[in-house]
Protein backbone atom coordinates (compact mmCIF):
# COMPACT_ATOMS: atom_id res chain seq x y z
CA UNK A 1 0.00 0.00 0.00
CA UNK A 2 1.49 3.33 -1.03
CA UNK A 3 1.66 6.34 1.25
CA UNK A 4 -1.10 8.12 -0.62
CA UNK A 5 -3.59 5.29 -0.28
CA UNK A 6 -5.90 4.74 2.64
CA UNK A 7 -6.16 1.28 4.12
CA UNK A 8 -9.51 -0.40 4.23
CA UNK A 9 -9.74 -0.07 8.02
CA UNK A 10 -9.05 3.68 8.06
CA UNK A 11 -11.26 4.29 5.04
CA UNK A 12 -14.19 2.49 6.66
CA UNK A 13 -13.63 4.44 9.88
CA UNK A 14 -13.63 7.77 8.03
CA UNK A 15 -16.82 6.86 6.19
CA UNK A 16 -18.53 6.01 9.48
CA UNK A 17 -17.17 9.18 11.08
CA UNK A 18 -18.43 11.30 8.19
CA UNK A 19 -21.92 9.83 8.54
CA UNK A 20 -21.84 10.28 12.32
CA UNK A 21 -20.70 13.91 12.08
CA UNK A 22 -23.33 14.66 9.45
CA UNK A 23 -25.97 13.19 11.76
CA UNK A 24 -24.78 15.38 14.64
CA UNK A 25 -24.97 18.44 12.40
CA UNK A 26 -28.49 17.41 11.41
CA UNK A 27 -29.40 17.56 15.10
CA UNK A 28 -27.64 20.93 15.38
CA UNK A 29 -29.77 22.20 12.48
CA UNK A 30 -32.90 21.11 14.34
CA UNK A 31 -31.78 22.87 17.52
CA UNK A 32 -30.99 26.02 15.53
CA UNK A 33 -34.46 26.04 13.99
CA UNK A 34 -35.96 25.63 17.47
CA UNK A 35 -33.91 28.59 18.75
CA UNK A 36 -35.09 30.59 15.77
CA UNK A 37 -38.73 29.89 16.59
CA UNK A 38 -38.22 30.66 20.28
CA UNK A 39 -36.64 34.00 19.38
CA UNK A 40 -39.64 34.83 17.20
CA UNK A 41 -41.87 34.02 20.20
CA UNK A 42 -39.86 36.40 22.37
CA UNK A 43 -37.83 33.96 24.49
CA UNK A 44 -34.53 35.56 23.37
CA UNK A 45 -33.43 39.16 23.01
CA UNK A 46 -31.68 38.76 19.68
CA UNK A 47 -32.63 41.30 17.10
CA UNK A 48 -35.11 39.64 14.71
CA UNK A 49 -33.44 40.96 11.59
CA UNK A 50 -30.06 39.65 12.75
CA UNK A 51 -31.56 36.27 13.69
CA UNK A 52 -33.36 36.01 10.35
CA UNK A 53 -30.04 36.54 8.60
CA UNK A 54 -27.79 34.29 10.72
CA UNK A 55 -30.10 31.32 11.30
CA UNK A 56 -30.82 30.38 7.65
CA UNK A 57 -27.11 30.51 6.83
CA UNK A 58 -26.20 28.39 9.86
CA UNK A 59 -28.97 25.86 9.26
CA UNK A 60 -28.00 25.43 5.61
CA UNK A 61 -24.37 24.85 6.55
CA UNK A 62 -25.47 22.25 9.14
CA UNK A 63 -27.69 20.47 6.60
CA UNK A 64 -25.14 20.45 3.76
CA UNK A 65 -23.01 17.53 5.15
CA UNK A 66 -26.08 15.23 5.26
CA UNK A 67 -26.39 15.74 1.52
CA UNK A 68 -22.65 15.42 0.87
CA UNK A 69 -22.26 12.02 2.58
CA UNK A 70 -24.90 10.65 0.20
CA UNK A 71 -23.50 12.00 -3.06
CA UNK A 72 -19.77 12.22 -2.28
CA UNK A 73 -18.64 8.63 -2.91
CA UNK A 74 -14.95 9.18 -3.55
CA UNK A 75 -12.28 11.00 -1.61
CA UNK A 76 -13.71 10.54 1.89
CA UNK A 77 -10.48 11.97 3.23
CA UNK A 78 -11.24 15.36 1.63
CA UNK A 79 -14.92 15.12 2.58
CA UNK A 80 -14.18 15.26 6.29
CA UNK A 81 -12.47 18.64 5.87
CA UNK A 82 -15.49 19.97 3.97
CA UNK A 83 -17.88 18.66 6.65
CA UNK A 84 -15.86 20.17 9.48
CA UNK A 85 -15.52 23.40 7.53
CA UNK A 86 -19.32 23.60 7.26
CA UNK A 87 -19.54 22.97 11.00
CA UNK A 88 -17.06 25.72 11.89
CA UNK A 89 -18.63 28.26 9.53
CA UNK A 90 -22.10 27.43 10.83
CA UNK A 91 -21.06 27.88 14.45
CA UNK A 92 -19.09 30.99 13.52
CA UNK A 93 -22.12 32.63 11.89
CA UNK A 94 -24.40 31.76 14.81
CA UNK A 95 -21.78 32.83 17.35
CA UNK A 96 -21.52 36.19 15.62
CA UNK A 97 -25.22 36.80 16.27
CA UNK A 98 -25.50 34.90 19.58
CA UNK A 99 -22.23 35.84 21.26
CA UNK A 100 -23.47 35.04 24.77
CA UNK A 101 -25.47 31.85 24.11
CA UNK A 102 -22.88 29.79 22.15
CA UNK A 103 -20.24 29.54 24.88
CA UNK A 104 -19.69 25.75 24.80
CA UNK A 105 -20.59 25.10 21.15
CA UNK A 106 -16.98 25.59 20.08
CA UNK A 107 -15.99 22.37 21.84
CA UNK A 108 -18.29 20.29 19.59
CA UNK A 109 -16.05 20.29 16.49
CA UNK A 110 -13.08 19.20 18.59
CA UNK A 111 -15.01 16.36 20.18
CA UNK A 112 -16.33 15.19 16.82
CA UNK A 113 -12.92 15.42 15.18
CA UNK A 114 -11.57 12.83 17.63
CA UNK A 115 -14.04 10.34 16.17
CA UNK A 116 -11.82 10.17 13.08
CA UNK A 117 -8.89 9.00 15.26
CA UNK A 118 -6.55 11.17 13.22
CA UNK A 119 -4.29 13.44 15.33
CA UNK A 120 -3.50 15.56 12.29
CA UNK A 121 -7.19 16.24 11.68
CA UNK A 122 -7.68 17.18 15.33
CA UNK A 123 -4.81 19.68 15.02
CA UNK A 124 -6.52 21.17 11.98
CA UNK A 125 -9.85 21.37 13.81
CA UNK A 126 -8.34 23.14 16.85
CA UNK A 127 -6.69 25.71 14.60
CA UNK A 128 -9.95 26.28 12.72
CA UNK A 129 -11.96 26.60 15.94
CA UNK A 130 -9.59 29.18 17.46
CA UNK A 131 -9.52 31.27 14.28
CA UNK A 132 -13.28 31.14 13.68
CA UNK A 133 -14.01 31.90 17.34
CA UNK A 134 -11.64 34.87 17.30
CA UNK A 135 -13.26 36.45 14.26
CA UNK A 136 -16.80 35.61 15.42
CA UNK A 137 -16.28 37.27 18.78
CA UNK A 138 -14.94 40.50 17.35
CA UNK A 139 -17.44 40.66 14.51
CA UNK A 140 -20.17 39.89 17.03
CA UNK A 141 -18.91 42.76 19.14
CA UNK A 142 -20.18 45.10 16.44
CA UNK A 143 -23.26 43.30 15.19
CA UNK A 144 -24.15 40.55 17.69
CA UNK A 145 -25.71 40.40 21.16
CA UNK A 146 -23.90 42.50 23.76
CA UNK A 147 -22.99 41.45 27.27
CA UNK A 148 -24.00 44.51 29.34
CA UNK A 149 -21.86 43.43 32.31
CA UNK A 150 -18.73 43.28 30.20
CA UNK A 151 -19.53 46.57 28.49
CA UNK A 152 -20.33 48.27 31.82
CA UNK A 153 -23.39 49.82 30.21
CA UNK A 154 -27.08 49.04 30.40
CA UNK A 155 -27.87 51.17 27.41
CA UNK A 156 -29.34 49.34 24.45
CA UNK A 157 -27.20 50.15 21.46
CA UNK A 158 -28.64 49.51 18.05
CA UNK A 159 -26.72 49.54 14.78
CA UNK A 160 -23.13 48.98 13.81
CA UNK A 161 -22.31 52.70 13.72
CA UNK A 162 -23.56 53.26 17.28
CA UNK A 163 -21.51 50.33 18.58
CA UNK A 164 -18.39 51.51 16.78
CA UNK A 165 -18.83 54.98 18.29
CA UNK A 166 -19.31 53.45 21.74
CA UNK A 167 -16.10 51.40 21.42
CA UNK A 168 -14.13 54.43 20.24
CA UNK A 169 -15.48 56.57 23.08
CA UNK A 170 -14.62 53.92 25.61
CA UNK A 171 -11.09 53.62 24.20
CA UNK A 172 -10.66 57.40 24.43
CA UNK A 173 -11.68 57.21 28.08
CA UNK A 174 -9.00 54.58 28.74
CA UNK A 175 -11.32 51.58 28.59
CA UNK A 176 -9.92 49.21 25.94
CA UNK A 177 -12.99 47.13 25.17
CA UNK A 178 -11.22 45.12 22.48
CA UNK A 179 -8.56 43.97 24.97
CA UNK A 180 -11.23 43.28 27.59
CA UNK A 181 -13.16 41.14 25.10
CA UNK A 182 -10.00 39.20 24.37
CA UNK A 183 -9.26 38.64 28.07
CA UNK A 184 -12.86 38.08 29.20
CA UNK A 185 -14.27 36.07 26.28
CA UNK A 186 -11.62 34.71 23.97
CA UNK A 187 -8.76 33.70 26.26
CA UNK A 188 -10.77 31.62 28.80
CA UNK A 189 -12.65 29.83 26.01
CA UNK A 190 -9.40 29.19 24.16
CA UNK A 191 -7.87 27.64 27.30
CA UNK A 192 -10.91 25.38 27.75
CA UNK A 193 -10.72 24.31 24.11
CA UNK A 194 -7.02 23.54 24.42
CA UNK A 195 -7.77 21.34 27.46
CA UNK A 196 -10.50 19.55 25.48
CA UNK A 197 -8.03 19.23 22.61
CA UNK A 198 -5.32 17.69 24.84
CA UNK A 199 -7.75 15.14 26.23
CA UNK A 200 -9.11 14.38 22.79
CA UNK A 201 -5.72 14.12 21.13
CA UNK A 202 -4.56 11.63 23.77
CA UNK A 203 -7.55 9.41 23.09
CA UNK A 204 -7.21 10.00 19.37
CA UNK A 205 -3.57 8.91 19.26
CA UNK A 206 -4.27 5.80 21.31
CA UNK A 207 -7.21 4.81 19.14
CA UNK A 208 -5.22 5.66 16.02
CA UNK A 209 -2.58 3.14 17.13
CA UNK A 210 -5.31 0.58 17.71
CA UNK A 211 -6.63 1.22 14.22
CA UNK A 212 -3.14 0.82 12.82
CA UNK A 213 -2.84 -2.50 14.64
CA UNK A 214 -6.26 -3.52 13.36
CA UNK A 215 -5.21 -2.58 9.85
CA UNK A 216 -2.00 -4.61 10.21
CA UNK A 217 -4.00 -7.56 11.54
CA UNK A 218 -6.43 -7.22 8.65
CA UNK A 219 -3.63 -7.28 6.10
CA UNK A 220 -2.08 -10.25 7.86
CA UNK A 221 -5.41 -12.09 7.74
CA UNK A 222 -5.69 -11.32 4.04
CA UNK A 223 -2.19 -12.67 3.49
CA UNK A 224 -2.96 -15.82 5.46
CA UNK A 225 -6.24 -16.28 3.62
CA UNK A 226 -4.43 -15.98 0.29
CA UNK A 227 -1.81 -18.49 1.38
CA UNK A 228 -4.50 -20.85 2.65
CA UNK A 229 -6.28 -20.66 -0.70
CA UNK A 230 -3.03 -21.55 -2.43
CA UNK A 231 -2.43 -24.37 0.07
CA UNK A 232 -5.97 -25.63 -0.48
CA UNK A 233 -5.41 -25.64 -4.23
CA UNK A 234 -2.10 -27.48 -3.82
CA UNK A 235 -3.69 -30.03 -1.49
CA UNK A 236 -6.57 -30.56 -3.89
CA UNK A 237 -4.15 -31.05 -6.77
CA UNK A 238 -2.20 -33.63 -4.77
CA UNK A 239 -5.24 -35.92 -4.62
CA UNK A 240 -6.46 -37.85 -7.66
CA UNK A 241 -9.30 -35.69 -8.93
CA UNK A 242 -9.68 -36.51 -12.62
CA UNK A 243 -12.46 -38.99 -13.34
CA UNK A 244 -12.73 -41.46 -14.84
CA UNK A 245 -9.31 -42.11 -13.35
CA UNK A 246 -8.44 -45.07 -15.58
CA UNK A 247 -10.60 -44.74 -18.70
CA UNK A 248 -8.82 -47.63 -20.42
CA UNK A 249 -9.46 -50.08 -17.57
CA UNK A 250 -12.90 -51.69 -17.80
CA UNK A 251 -12.35 -54.09 -14.92
CA UNK A 252 -13.30 -51.58 -12.25
CA UNK A 253 -14.80 -48.17 -11.66
CA UNK A 254 -13.49 -45.84 -8.92
CA UNK A 255 -14.49 -42.47 -7.58
CA UNK A 256 -13.40 -40.39 -4.56
CA UNK A 257 -14.11 -36.98 -3.03
CA UNK A 258 -12.97 -34.84 -0.11
CA UNK A 259 -14.82 -31.91 1.46
CA UNK A 260 -12.52 -30.19 4.01
CA UNK A 261 -14.04 -28.50 7.05
CA UNK A 262 -11.49 -25.66 6.74
CA UNK A 263 -9.48 -24.24 3.86
CA UNK A 264 -7.12 -27.17 4.18
CA UNK A 265 -7.81 -30.49 5.84
CA UNK A 266 -6.12 -33.52 7.35
CA UNK A 267 -8.13 -36.18 5.51
CA UNK A 268 -6.76 -37.66 2.33
CA UNK A 269 -7.40 -40.47 -0.07
CA UNK A 270 -5.22 -41.94 -2.76
CA UNK A 271 -5.30 -44.64 -5.40
CA UNK A 272 -2.60 -45.62 -7.88
CA UNK A 273 -1.43 -48.59 -9.89
CA UNK A 274 1.42 -50.47 -8.23
CA UNK A 275 1.71 -52.49 -11.42
CA UNK A 276 -0.64 -53.44 -14.23
CA UNK A 277 -2.56 -55.87 -12.02
CA UNK A 278 -2.50 -54.21 -8.60
CA UNK A 279 -4.28 -51.06 -7.51
CA UNK A 280 -3.41 -49.43 -4.16
CA UNK A 281 -6.25 -47.81 -2.23
CA UNK A 282 -5.65 -45.43 0.68
CA UNK A 283 -8.08 -43.69 3.05
CA UNK A 284 -6.58 -41.70 5.93
CA UNK A 285 -7.40 -39.12 8.58
CA UNK A 286 -4.74 -37.01 10.32
CA UNK A 287 -5.36 -35.83 13.88
CA UNK A 288 -6.24 -32.17 14.20
CA UNK A 289 -7.35 -29.64 11.62
CA UNK A 290 -6.00 -26.85 9.47
CA UNK A 291 -2.42 -26.24 8.37
CA UNK A 292 -0.59 -28.60 10.81
CA UNK A 293 -2.83 -31.49 9.77
CA UNK A 294 -2.40 -30.62 6.09
CA UNK A 295 1.40 -30.62 6.40
CA UNK A 296 1.35 -33.96 8.22
CA UNK A 297 -1.04 -35.26 5.56
CA UNK A 298 1.44 -34.43 2.78
CA UNK A 299 4.21 -36.32 4.57
CA UNK A 300 2.03 -39.34 5.34
CA UNK A 301 0.61 -39.54 1.83
CA UNK A 302 4.04 -39.38 0.24
CA UNK A 303 5.51 -42.05 2.53
CA UNK A 304 2.54 -44.39 2.03
CA UNK A 305 2.72 -44.13 -1.75
CA UNK A 306 6.48 -44.59 -1.85
CA UNK A 307 6.30 -47.65 0.38
CA UNK A 308 3.38 -49.23 -1.48
CA UNK A 309 5.06 -48.83 -4.86
CA UNK A 310 8.01 -50.95 -3.70
CA UNK A 311 5.75 -54.01 -3.67
CA UNK A 312 5.31 -54.38 0.11
CA UNK A 313 2.11 -55.86 1.50
CA UNK A 314 -0.39 -53.52 3.24
CA UNK A 315 0.76 -54.55 6.69
CA UNK A 316 4.41 -54.07 5.79
CA UNK A 317 3.66 -50.64 4.30
CA UNK A 318 1.92 -49.51 7.50
CA UNK A 319 4.75 -50.83 9.67
CA UNK A 320 7.41 -49.03 7.63
CA UNK A 321 5.54 -45.74 7.42
CA UNK A 322 4.64 -45.87 11.11
CA UNK A 323 8.31 -46.01 12.10
CA UNK A 324 9.16 -43.21 9.67
CA UNK A 325 6.42 -40.95 11.06
CA UNK A 326 7.47 -41.65 14.66
CA UNK A 327 10.86 -40.08 13.99
CA UNK A 328 11.01 -36.49 15.25
CA UNK A 329 7.26 -36.34 15.80
CA UNK A 330 7.50 -33.60 18.42
CA UNK A 331 3.99 -32.36 17.60
CA UNK A 332 2.72 -35.84 18.63
CA UNK A 333 0.38 -36.01 15.67
CA UNK A 334 -0.94 -39.28 14.31
CA UNK A 335 -2.92 -40.59 11.37
CA UNK A 336 -5.47 -43.37 10.97
CA UNK A 337 -5.12 -45.30 7.71
CA UNK A 338 -6.98 -47.97 5.83
CA UNK A 339 -4.77 -49.41 3.09
CA UNK A 340 -5.73 -52.02 0.53
CA UNK A 341 -3.95 -53.61 -2.44
CA UNK A 342 -6.54 -54.73 -4.97
CA UNK A 343 -5.65 -57.43 -7.48
CA UNK A 344 -7.52 -56.38 -10.59
CA UNK A 345 -7.56 -59.70 -12.42
CA UNK A 346 -8.98 -61.77 -9.54
CA UNK A 347 -10.87 -59.22 -7.42
CA UNK A 348 -8.84 -60.21 -4.38
CA UNK A 349 -8.25 -57.37 -1.92
CA UNK A 350 -5.59 -57.55 0.76
CA UNK A 351 -5.91 -54.80 3.36
CA UNK A 352 -4.75 -53.56 6.77
CA UNK A 353 -6.32 -51.08 9.14
CA UNK A 354 -4.39 -48.63 11.37
CA UNK A 355 -7.14 -47.37 13.67
CA UNK A 356 -9.44 -46.29 10.84
CA UNK A 357 -13.19 -46.68 10.23
CA UNK A 358 -14.62 -50.01 9.16
CA UNK A 359 -15.01 -50.33 5.39
CA UNK A 360 -18.42 -51.06 3.89
CA UNK A 361 -18.82 -53.83 1.32
CA UNK A 362 -21.77 -54.72 -0.87
CA UNK A 363 -22.05 -58.09 -2.57
CA UNK A 364 -23.69 -57.95 -5.97
CA UNK A 365 -26.86 -59.62 -4.67
CA UNK A 366 -27.01 -57.95 -1.30
CA UNK A 367 -26.68 -54.65 0.52
CA UNK A 368 -23.83 -52.63 1.97
CA UNK A 369 -22.63 -53.88 5.33
CA UNK A 370 -19.74 -52.89 7.54
CA UNK A 371 -16.79 -55.24 7.36
CA UNK A 372 -15.52 -55.18 10.95
CA UNK A 373 -11.86 -55.78 10.42
CA UNK A 374 -9.31 -55.83 13.19
CA UNK A 375 -7.87 -52.41 13.93
CA UNK A 376 -4.20 -51.87 14.51
CA UNK A 377 -2.75 -48.86 16.32
CA UNK A 378 -2.65 -45.48 14.59
CA UNK A 379 0.41 -44.50 12.59
CA UNK A 380 2.99 -42.29 14.38
CA UNK A 381 1.59 -43.44 17.72
CA UNK A 382 4.19 -46.01 18.74
CA UNK A 383 7.25 -47.43 17.05
CA UNK A 384 7.55 -51.04 15.87
CA UNK A 385 3.80 -51.63 15.79
CA UNK A 386 2.58 -54.67 13.83
CA UNK A 387 -0.49 -54.56 11.61
CA UNK A 388 -2.61 -57.56 10.81
CA UNK A 389 -3.69 -58.12 7.21
CA UNK A 390 -6.89 -59.66 5.89
CA UNK A 391 -8.33 -60.54 2.51
CA UNK A 392 -11.61 -59.80 0.77
CA UNK A 393 -12.92 -61.29 -2.43
CA UNK A 394 -14.82 -58.87 -4.66
CA UNK A 395 -17.00 -60.47 -7.30
CA UNK A 396 -18.39 -58.86 -10.41
CA UNK A 397 -20.62 -55.87 -9.43
CA UNK A 398 -19.36 -56.01 -5.83
CA UNK A 399 -18.59 -52.59 -4.33
CA UNK A 400 -16.18 -51.36 -1.66
CA UNK A 401 -16.78 -48.09 0.21
CA UNK A 402 -14.22 -46.50 2.58
CA UNK A 403 -14.53 -43.18 4.36
CA UNK A 404 -13.29 -41.05 7.25
CA UNK A 405 -15.00 -40.36 10.58
CA UNK A 406 -16.27 -37.03 9.25
CA UNK A 407 -19.05 -39.01 7.56
CA UNK A 408 -20.38 -40.88 10.59
CA UNK A 409 -19.72 -37.99 12.99
CA UNK A 410 -21.47 -35.26 11.00
CA UNK A 411 -23.71 -33.49 13.51
CA UNK A 412 -26.99 -31.65 13.14
CA UNK A 413 -28.36 -28.73 15.16
CA UNK A 414 -29.62 -31.12 17.90
CA UNK A 415 -26.06 -32.53 18.30
CA UNK A 416 -27.18 -35.87 16.85
CA UNK A 417 -24.57 -37.86 14.92
CA UNK A 418 -25.25 -38.95 11.37
CA UNK A 419 -23.91 -42.40 12.18
CA UNK A 420 -22.98 -45.42 10.11
CA UNK A 421 -26.56 -46.74 9.95
CA UNK A 422 -27.74 -43.66 8.08
CA UNK A 423 -24.67 -43.94 5.88
CA UNK A 424 -25.50 -47.57 5.02
CA UNK A 425 -29.14 -46.64 4.37
CA UNK A 426 -28.01 -43.95 1.92
CA UNK A 427 -25.65 -46.39 0.20
CA UNK A 428 -28.40 -48.98 -0.16
CA UNK A 429 -30.96 -46.49 -1.43
CA UNK A 430 -29.88 -46.84 -5.07
CA UNK A 431 -28.90 -50.45 -5.93
CA UNK A 432 -26.57 -50.76 -8.88
CA UNK A 433 -25.44 -47.13 -8.72
CA UNK A 434 -22.01 -46.15 -9.95
CA UNK A 435 -19.35 -45.14 -7.39
CA UNK A 436 -19.82 -41.47 -8.29
CA UNK A 437 -23.59 -41.70 -7.79
CA UNK A 438 -23.10 -43.45 -4.43
CA UNK A 439 -20.78 -40.74 -3.12
CA UNK A 440 -23.12 -37.99 -4.25
CA UNK A 441 -26.05 -39.80 -2.64
CA UNK A 442 -24.26 -40.07 0.70
CA UNK A 443 -23.06 -36.44 0.61
CA UNK A 444 -26.57 -35.18 -0.22
CA UNK A 445 -28.00 -37.26 2.63
CA UNK A 446 -25.41 -35.83 5.04
CA UNK A 447 -26.19 -32.27 3.94
CA UNK A 448 -29.91 -32.83 4.41
CA UNK A 449 -29.34 -34.33 7.86
CA UNK A 450 -26.94 -31.63 9.04
CA UNK A 451 -28.94 -28.71 7.65
CA UNK A 452 -27.34 -25.34 8.36
CA UNK A 453 -25.07 -26.60 11.16
CA UNK A 454 -21.37 -25.89 10.55
CA UNK A 455 -19.13 -28.70 9.30
CA UNK A 456 -16.63 -29.61 12.03
CA UNK A 457 -14.70 -32.37 10.32
CA UNK A 458 -13.45 -33.26 6.86
CA UNK A 459 -15.73 -35.56 4.88
CA UNK A 460 -13.79 -37.93 2.63
CA UNK A 461 -15.06 -40.98 0.75
CA UNK A 462 -13.78 -43.48 -1.82
CA UNK A 463 -15.73 -46.14 -3.68
CA UNK A 464 -14.49 -49.02 -5.88
CA UNK A 465 -16.77 -51.24 -7.93
CA UNK A 466 -15.62 -54.36 -9.76
CA UNK A 467 -17.04 -54.65 -13.25
CA UNK A 468 -17.20 -57.18 -16.03
CA UNK A 469 -14.48 -56.08 -18.48
CA UNK A 470 -16.56 -57.43 -21.36
CA UNK A 471 -19.50 -55.12 -20.55
CA UNK A 472 -19.64 -51.64 -22.07
CA UNK A 473 -19.81 -48.81 -19.59
CA UNK A 474 -22.22 -47.04 -21.88
FENGI-V649287 format. One record per residue. OMEGA is omega in degrees with one decimal (NA if undefined). Layout:
omega = [OMEGA:OMEGA]
This chain:
omega = [-179.8:-176.2:-177.3:-178.2:175.9:178.3:-178.8:-177.7:-178.7:179.3:177.9:179.4:-179.8:177.7:176.9:179.7:177.5:178.8:-179.5:179.7:177.4:177.9:177.8:178.2:175.5:175.8:178.7:177.5:178.2:178.3:179.8:177.7:177.8:177.5:178.7:179.6:179.4:178.1:177.0:-179.8:174.2:179.5:178.3:-178.3:-179.2:179.6:-173.5:179.3:178.8:179.3:-179.3:177.4:-174.6:-173.7:178.8:179.5:179.2:-179.2:179.0:178.1:178.2:-178.6:-175.3:179.5:178.6:176.0:-176.3:-178.1:178.9:-175.6:-177.8:-174.5:-179.4:176.8:179.2:179.6:177.7:-177.5:-177.6:177.1:177.7:179.7:-179.0:175.5:175.5:-179.6:-177.3:179.0:179.0:177.9:179.9:179.5:179.8:179.8:176.2:-179.6:-175.2:-174.2:-175.9:-169.2:-173.9:-178.0:-174.3:-175.8:-177.7:179.4:-176.3:178.2:179.0:-179.6:-179.3:-179.0:179.3:180.0:177.6:179.0:178.4:180.0:-179.0:179.6:177.1:173.9:179.6:-177.9:178.6:179.5:179.2:179.7:-177.8:179.8:-179.3:-179.7:179.8:-178.3:-179.4:-179.2:-175.8:173.3:177.9:177.9:-178.6:-174.1:-177.4:179.2:-178.4:169.8:-174.4:178.8:-179.5:-177.8:-178.2:178.6:177.1:-176.9:176.8:-178.2:-177.2:174.8:-178.6:-177.9:-180.0:-179.0:178.4:177.0:-179.8:-179.1:179.7:178.6:179.1:179.7:178.2:179.4:178.9:179.7:-178.5:-177.6:-179.1:177.2:179.9:176.3:179.2:-177.5:-173.2:-175.1:-168.4:-172.9:179.1:179.1:179.0:178.7:178.4:-179.8:177.6:177.1:176.2:179.4:-178.7:176.9:-178.5:-177.5:176.1:177.3:-178.0:-179.2:179.8:-179.6:176.8:177.0:177.5:177.0:177.1:177.5:177.7:179.2:177.6:177.7:179.7:179.0:177.8:177.4:177.6:178.5:-179.9:179.5:178.1:179.5:178.3:176.6:177.2:179.0:178.2:178.5:179.3:179.9:178.9:-178.9:179.3:-178.2:175.8:-174.9:177.6:-177.6:0.7:-173.2:-179.6:-174.0:-179.0:179.5:-178.4:-176.3:-177.4:174.1:-176.3:177.7:-179.4:179.4:175.3:175.2:-177.1:177.4:177.4:-178.7:175.6:-175.5:179.3:176.4:169.0:173.6:176.7:170.5:-176.7:178.4:173.1:170.8:-175.1:-176.5:-178.1:-179.9:177.7:179.0:-178.3:170.8:-172.1:-179.6:179.4:177.0:178.8:-176.9:170.9:-172.5:179.2:179.2:-179.9:178.2:178.3:177.9:-179.6:-179.6:-177.2:-179.0:-179.4:-179.2:-179.8:-178.9:179.5:-178.8:-178.3:-177.6:175.9:177.8:178.1:174.9:179.9:179.9:178.5:177.1:-179.0:179.6:-179.2:-177.8:178.4:-179.7:178.3:-179.7:180.0:179.9:176.7:178.5:-177.2:178.3:178.6:175.5:178.2:-178.1:172.6:-174.1:163.6:-176.2:177.6:173.0:-174.4:176.9:-169.3:-174.2:-175.3:-176.1:-179.6:-179.1:174.1:-172.7:174.2:-173.3:177.3:175.0:-175.6:-179.7:175.8:173.7:175.8:-175.9:174.9:171.5:-173.1:-178.0:-175.3:-179.3:176.8:175.1:177.3:173.4:-172.4:178.6:-179.6:-178.9:167.4:-179.8:-179.0:175.7:-178.7:178.7:-177.7:-177.9:174.3:176.2:177.3:-178.4:-177.3:179.5:173.1:-178.2:173.5:176.8:178.8:176.2:177.8:-178.9:174.0:-173.9:176.3:179.9:176.3:-168.9:174.8:-175.3:176.3:177.0:-176.3:-175.0:172.5:-169.6:177.5:-175.6:179.2:-179.7:176.2:-179.7:176.9:172.5:-178.5:179.9:175.9:178.0:179.5:178.7:178.4:178.7:-176.9:-175.6:-176.9:179.7:178.0:-179.3:175.1:177.9:179.3:178.5:-179.9:-179.1:178.7:178.2:179.4:-179.4:178.7:178.7:176.9:-179.6:178.9:179.3:-176.0:-177.7:-177.9:176.7:-178.7:177.4:-175.9:-176.2:177.8:178.0:-175.4:-177.1:175.8:-177.5:178.5:178.2:177.1:-176.2:174.4:-176.6:-179.8:-177.0:177.1:177.3:176.3:NA]
